[in-house]
Amino acid sequence: MKIAEFSELSQTRRGWANKIISHLRKPLYRNGYALIISSISTSILGLLYWVIAARFYTTEVVGVNAAAISTMTFLASAARFYLDGALIRFLPRAGKRATRLVQYSYLIAGSATAIVCAIFLMGLNLWAPALGFLRTSLTLTTAFLVATIASCIFVQQDAVLIGLRQAHWVPLENILFASGKVVLLAVLAKPFPEYGIFASWVIPLIISLVPVNLLIFRKLLPRYMQENNEPETEIDAAQVAQYAGGLYAGYIFSAASLRLLPLVVLQLVGSRAAAFFTLPWMMAASLQLVIPNMMGSLTVEASRDKSKVVKYSREAFTQTARLLIPMVFVLIIAGPYLLHLFGESYASEAGLLLRLLSLAILPQIITGLYFAIARVHRFVGGVVKVHASLFVMNMVLSYVMLARFGITGVGFAWLTSQLVIAFVLYVTQLRPILWPNRVDTSL
């Protein structure tokens, strides 16, 4: 190679390197990518987790344990009162009030989770008889209660890291948690053939809380408060309660859509079909997390400087679409073949379902953008209406189509709901932002 050509190539490489470095220096992208890396890594480990579960445990055990895990996370979601979202929204401007805000969020959410979980367990035979095994021994009952509280705090601590603009810790935390689940899943298969899946999820979940919260309270929060002395005047208990309480109803609708469908499938068509449904459902849900991750970064940055909401919104939307569109189409093409890893029956029963759930991720980019902007501007009513509409459409269509098409019907219902809501939001709310020639800076 000639010296001139080599020099030109070196300059080109340095140019690309400088562009990448400049791109990653922006907190919007840096924190968003950290969260996306976390989602992708845990999704891969999650796929491995359920492959092992399908190989080491019976189909019925997979279905029941998956429903128990889904129910656990739903109860934790229901009792958090959207305080994790409030942390993301208010921590960036909390100043010296940051530690108190985090402490009260932990205390309120954790206590509420304990109460909600206890009520659920007392009425278990009434609303979820398929999970009756949770009441067969004091050990299982206590484990479910403790695990639900831990699940609540686990999400809260991630919100703290995001709100403090320290999202680069989230991938490490979640990868270690996911890796621990995989190891324990195989180890517990023989000694606990019925409950090993649930135990493998719960044990690393609880253990992970200790080091992460030591990091938060001993290092990150003190450093943040030293660098950010002045809190935003609007941040007080009443403002946080109003924001979190207003969005709580919408959050419950969202959590119910995600967490209760596996339980609905279990109740209506049995544990075998629930197992076939749960694996593609979790695969698609893991990829879907790319959206709230990037939009969470958008909420943090736009909350710090509302004058750049439109600019940040376009950038976040563009980057999310660039990342997700290729991944979705790869999953649509290769997803059914991946199901062969779980067994031939999983591929034959759930291949089309996985394709439908994967395709439904794309319209959610528009919905996720709307939610991020609404959180910045506190458009509480709009968020609740959208979540409620999605929940009603999903549940009604899923119930009707499940009876007619089996678990594939849930995929059709989910895709239809997402497309309808995304189209309405684009036409009525987001067109000025997504089309530069029609800017409305009031959004």
N, C-alpha and C positions, 0 to 999 in steps of 0.2 A: 504494500500500500504506500502511495506517495505521501510525502510529509504534509503537503497541502490538504490532501484528502483526509489524512489522520487528524489534522488540526481542526478541519471542518466538522468531522464526526465528533470529536471531543467537545467542541463548542455546542453542538446540537444536544449532546447528552447532558452537558452542564445546564443548558437552557431548560430541558425537560425537568431536570432535578430541581432547579430553582422554582419552576412553576409548581411542582408537587409540594415543595417545602412551603412556598407562599400560600398554597391552597390549604395545607394542614395547619398553618398558623392561625387561621380563622377559627375561633371557638365553635361557631355554628357547625362547621364541618368536622373539626377534630373530635368534639364530644359526640356528635352524631355518628361518626364512623366507629368510635369506640363502642358505642351501644350496638351498632350493627354487627361488629365483629363478635360481640358477646352473643347476639342472637344466632348468628350463623354457626359459631362454634358449639353452642349448646344445642342447636338443632341437629348438627352432625352427631354429637354425643347422644342426643335424645333418640335419633334413629337407631344408633347402636344399642341403646338401652332397650328399646322395644323389640329389636331383633333378638336379643338375648332373652327377653321376657317370653317371646313367642316360642323360643326353642326350649327353654327350661321349665316353663309352666304350662298348664293346660289352657285351652281357649277360654273355658268358663272362668278360671281364676284370673286370667288377664282382664276379662270383661268386668268382673266385679271389683277388682283392685283399682282398675283405671277409673271406674265410676266413683269409688271412694276418694281417690286423689282429686278428681275433678270437683267433687262435692266439698272437700276440705278447702280447696282454693276459692271456691265460690263463697263459702261462709266467711272466710277471711276477707274477701273482697267486699262482702255485704256489710261487714262490721267496721271497715276502715273509714267510713264516712267521707271518702275521697280526700282524706288528709294527705295521702302520698302526692296527689295532684296539687294540693295546696302548698306542699313543701317545694315542689318544682316551680310553682308560680311565685312564691313569696320569699324563699331563701335568697335568691340573687340580690334582693334589696333589704334584707333583714338586719344587717349590721350587727350591733351588739345584742340584739334580741334573738339571734340565730339559735343559740344553745337552748334557750327557753322554749322556742318554737318547736324544736326537734323533740325535746323532752316531753312536752305536753302532747304532741302528736303520738308519740309512742305510748304514753300512758292511756290516753283516751281510746286509741284504736285497739290496743292490747286488751284493755278491760272489756270493751264492747264485744270483742271477738270471743272472749271467754264466756260471756253471758249468752250470746247468740248460739254458740256451739253447744252449751249446756242445754238450752231449750230444744235445739235440734235433736240431741241425743235422747232427751226425755220423751219426745214424740216420734221417735224413729219409726216405730211400727205403723204410725199413721201416714206419714208422708214419704217414707223411703223404705218400705219393708224389704226390698232387695238387698239393703245394706244392714240387715238385722244382725249380721255377725259382729258388728261393732259393739253390740250390747251383750255378747256371750261371755265376756270376762271383764273384770275390773281393769286388767292390764291393757286390753284393747281399747276400752272406753277412755282411759286416762291418756293413752298414746295418741288417740285421735284428737282429744282436747288440746294437749300440749302441742301437737303438730300443727293444728289450726292456728293457734296463737303465734307459733314460730313462723308460719307462712305469712301471717300479717306483718310481723316485724321485718321479715326478709324483704318484702316489697318496700316497706318504709325506708329501710337503710339504702336501698338503691336510689330512691327518690332524693334522699339527702345528698348522696354523692353527685347526682345529676344537678341538683339545685346549687351545690357548691362549685360547680364547673370542674368536678373531679371525676368525670365519667370514665376516665381511663382505668380506674380501679374496678369498674363493674365487670369487664370481661374476665379478669383474673378471678374474682369472687365466683362468678357463675360457672366458669370452666372447672374450677376446683370442686364446686358443688355437683356439677353434672358428672364429673369423673368419679367422684365418690359414690354416686348412685350406681354407676355401671359396675364398679368393683363389688359393691355390696350385693347387687342383684344376683350375681353369679354365686357369691359366697353363701348367701342365705337360701338358695334354691332347695337344697337337700334338707337342712334342718327346719325350714319353715316353708313347706311347699304351698300352703294356702295364703299366707300373709307376707311372704318374703318380698313381694313387689312393693307393698305399702311401707314395710320397714326400711327397705333400701332407699326409699324416698325421704323418709322422715329423719333418720339418724344423721345424715350429712347436713340436712336442712338446719337442725338444731345446733350442730357443732359450728356451722359457719357463722352464726350470729356473734360469737365471742370475739374472734380477731377483727372482724369488720367494724364492730362498734367500738372496740378499743382504738382502732385507727381513727374513727370519726370523732370521738369525744376527747381523745388525748392529743391528737395532732391536727386534724383538718379543721375542726371548728375553732380551736384557739387561734390558728394561723389566719383563718378567714376573718375572724372578728378583729384581729390586729390590723389587717389590711383594709377593712371596711368598717370604719367607725360610726358613720352616720346612717341610721336606718331610714327607710322611706316613711314619711309621716303617716301614710295611710295604713301602715302595717300595725295592727293591734288585734287583740283577741276577737273583737266584734267583726272586724273586716275579714279575718281568716274564716271565722265561723259562717259568716254570710256567704262567702265564696264557696267553701267546701260543702256547706249544707245545700246551697242552691244547685250545685252540680251533682250532688249525691244521688238524686233520683235517676238522672241520666246514666250515671256510672253503674248503678244497680241493674238497669235494663241491659247495659252492655255486658256486664259480668254474667247475667242470667243467660243471655244468648250464647255466650261462649262455654259456660260451665255446666248448664243444665241440659243441653241437648244430649250429651252422652248418657245422662241419667234417664231422660225421656226415652231414648232408644232402648236402654236396658229394661225399662218398665214395660214398653209396648211390644218389643219383639224378642226379648230374652238376652241372656249373657253371651251366647255365641255370636249373634248379630252385633251386639255391643262391642265385642272384641274387634270384629271386622271394621266397624265404624270408627272406633277410637284411634286406631293407628294412623289412617290418612287424615283424620281430624286434627291430631296433634302435629303431624308433619306440616300441614298447611298452616296451622296456628303459629308454629314456630317461625315459618318464613314471613308470616304476616306481621310479626313483631318488628320487622325493619321499619314499618310505617310509624308507629308511636315512638320508636327510638329517635328517628331523625326529627319528627315533629316535636318531641320533648325538648330536643336541643333548640329548636325554633322558639318554643315557648320561653325558655330561659333567656335566650339572647334578645328576643323582642320585648320581654318584660323589662330588661335593663335599658332598652332604648326603643320606645314605641314609635319614634319617627321613622324607623327602618322596617316596620312590619311588612310592607309590601315587598321591599327588596329581599328581605330574608325569606319571605314566603315563596317567592318565585325560585330562589336558590334552593330551598329545601325541597320543593316539589320536583324541580328538575333533577336534582341528585337522587332523590328517592326513586323516581321513575327510571332513571338510567341504571340503577342498581337492580331494581325489582323485575323489570320487564324481561331481561335475559334469563334470570333465575326462574321466573314463573314458567316461561316456555320450555326451559330445560326440564322442569318438574312435570309439565304436561306431557312431554314426550317420553321422558325416562322414568317418571314416577311409578307407573304400573309395573315396570321391570324391577324397580327397587322393592316392591312389595313381595316379589319372589323370595327375597331374603328372609321374610317372615314365614313363608310356606306357600305352596301352590294355592291353597284355599283362600288366602288373603288376597293374592293377585287376581283370582277369578271373581271374587265377591266384591272387592273394593277398588278395582282399577279405575272404572269410570267415575266413581265418587271422588277419588283423589284428583282427577283431571278437573272436575267441576269446581271443587274447593280451591284448587290452585288458580284457576281462571278468575274466581271471585275476588282474589287478592287485588287485582289491578284497579277496579273502581274504588276500592277502599283507600287508595292514595288521595283521591279527591275528598273523601269523607274525613280522613285524618287531617288534611290541611285545614278544613273548616273548623274542626275541633281545636286545633292549635291556635288559630286566630281568635276563635271565640273565647278561649281561656285567657289569652292576653288581654282582651277587651272586656272580659266578664259578661259575655252574652249568654247568660245562664239559661234563659228560656229557650233559646235556639238549640243549645246542646241537648237539653232534656227532650225536646220534641223529636230531634233526629234519632236519639237513642231509643226512645219509646216507639217510634215508627218502625225502626229496624227490628226491635224485639217482637212487636206484634206480627209484622209480616213474616219474620223467620219462624216463629212458633206456629202460627196458623198454617202457613204453607207446608212446613215440615210435618205437622200432624196429618194433614190431608194427603201429602205425597208419600209419606212413609208407609201409610196403609196400602197405597196403590203400587208404588215402585220399590218398596223396601228401602234400605239405607241409601241407595242412589237417589231416591226422591228428596232426601235432605240436602244433597248437593245441588239439585235443581232449585230447591227453595232458597238456599243460601245465596246462590248466584243471582237469582231473580231479585231478591231483596236488595242486594248490594248495588246492582245496576240501576234500579229505580231510584234509590236514595241519592246515589252519586249524580245521576242526571239532573234531578231536581235541584241539588245544591249547586251544581255548575251553572245552571240556567239562572237561578234566583240570587246567588250570593257570590260566586267565585269567578265569573266570567271577566270582570274588570281586572282581577289580579293575574289571571292566567293569560290574558291577552294584553300585551303591553300598550297597544294603541287605545285601550279603553280603561285607563287607570282611574281608580277611585280611591284616593288616599285616605278616605274616611274609614276604610275597612281595617 
